[in-house]
């Protein structure tokens, strides 16, 4: 397995929970009943605080796949089962099985709507400003983060995005950790079930979203961290092609996380922990499909300690991912759909992770990051480590993705978010825009009223201005393919500076903040280190073995 530090993955997992801040101002008024291909569903109406006359029709917990239980566990998803009568879509459904303890201990006000988990969790939530079937609004399909270990699509907060930008927003749960990614490397458990769930959610959108006011031909994937990672895989998979039109990867590309080319040892280790026979993969999987998911989650944490990295990650399965993603990357076998990729300017700035670099790389890294004027200053060293991690885990993969996708013929837009929201009172001054900060702006949280928090959260006027701009850039892109082109959008959408296209010959990027500006070449020297020098050193080490 290609390794990444365990603490890095834990931070990726925990950071996504920040969306659970968002309570909303909501009128508990029933929405009209909507037809889906599997049955009828009734929702509720919610409002952004600054748009009290613009209802957002909200539908929770609509099944998009059959429950992956019993013999369906650790298999590709099947289509949703039909139901009779009118389904209650006014309440959030359960999360997929996960260790919710990973979401605790953050120095931010976090509140989950509930703590219910169930394997019957493959559901979507829809937020729409209209239910007119001919509205043909752009669709923003959100893939949540969480390191592929934790997370949920059941967030409040997207009402602001739907209301301000006249867009349909869809979120969903997908299987996580062992239940989403265990693989035996053969037909008995090929793996990648969480990614296949995402494909099934796209199929549901294609087949149903017109009834919620959306245009099935204008579907844009967007997601942060593991969500961005997932989206980059969908650009490489033949199964996803044709199910989305554009994508936005925020702080995450497939290289951000491990890729397991030899998954069987991990599967056997888990089976042994659960006292399952391992003589054949068929016998092993028959046993694993009978174990309570609570036991599986508990023993998965044991493996997390043993392997020092997240053990359940994407792999070659023969259908969703037929080759190693780097091979596809290098040959340009990439979906040419329009793509926004980007990062925050201080990834891991406050979510500090320590690590030890191998001797082969240490001198090259120190030469680039060590401050010669303050070689032993603790704060300088901390800053160096956070910059190193942010660059290696997020910035370098994003820049490489921009280069490869543009070279393959896609329209690409690159950004660096430089805005730090005002709602982090415990964050030190030196920390910039950290992992996940942009999601507060993209989802429109400054226009929702948080409820049930330990301390009040008050967003500033600058927060609201930047949020309006983020929402406009993202939805303009979904609507037109150009982040600055508001054609067909709301008349009160903010006027935005032009965002030029990234090309290998003109590596421009947008510096997002209160006053967006254009830069050329995002950290070129450091990108050369991570995308050219380090791979060369790695190849040299492998040649010596």
Buried (B, 14 or more C-beta within 10 A) or exposed (E): BEEBBBBBBBBBBBBBBBBBBBBBBBEEEEBEBBEBEBBBBBBBBBBBBBBEEBBBBBBBBBBBBBBBEEEBBBBBBEBBEEEEEEBBBBEBBBBBBBBBEBBEEBEBBBBBBEEEBBBEBBBBBBBBBBBEEEBBBBBBBBBBBBBBBBBBBBBBBBBBBBBBBBBBBBBBBBBBBBBBBBBBBBEBBBBBBBBBBBBBBBBBBBBBBBBBBBBBEBBBBBBBBBBBBBBBBBBBBEBBEEBBBBBBBBBBBBBBBBBBEEBBEBBBBBBEBBEBEBEEBEBBBBBBBEBEBEEBBEBBBEBBEEBBBBBBBBBBBBBBBBEBBBEBBEEEBBBEBBBBBBBBBBBBBBBBBEEEBEEEBEEBBEEBBBEEEEEEEEEBBBBBBBBBBBBBBBBBBBBBBBBBBBEBEBBBBBBBBBBBBBBBEEBEEEBBBBBBBBBBBBBBBBBBBBBEBEEEBEBEEBBBBBBBBBBBBBBBBBBBBBBBBBEBBBEEBBEBBEBBBBBEEEBBBBBBBEEBEEBEEBBEEBBEBBBEBBEEBEEEEEEEE
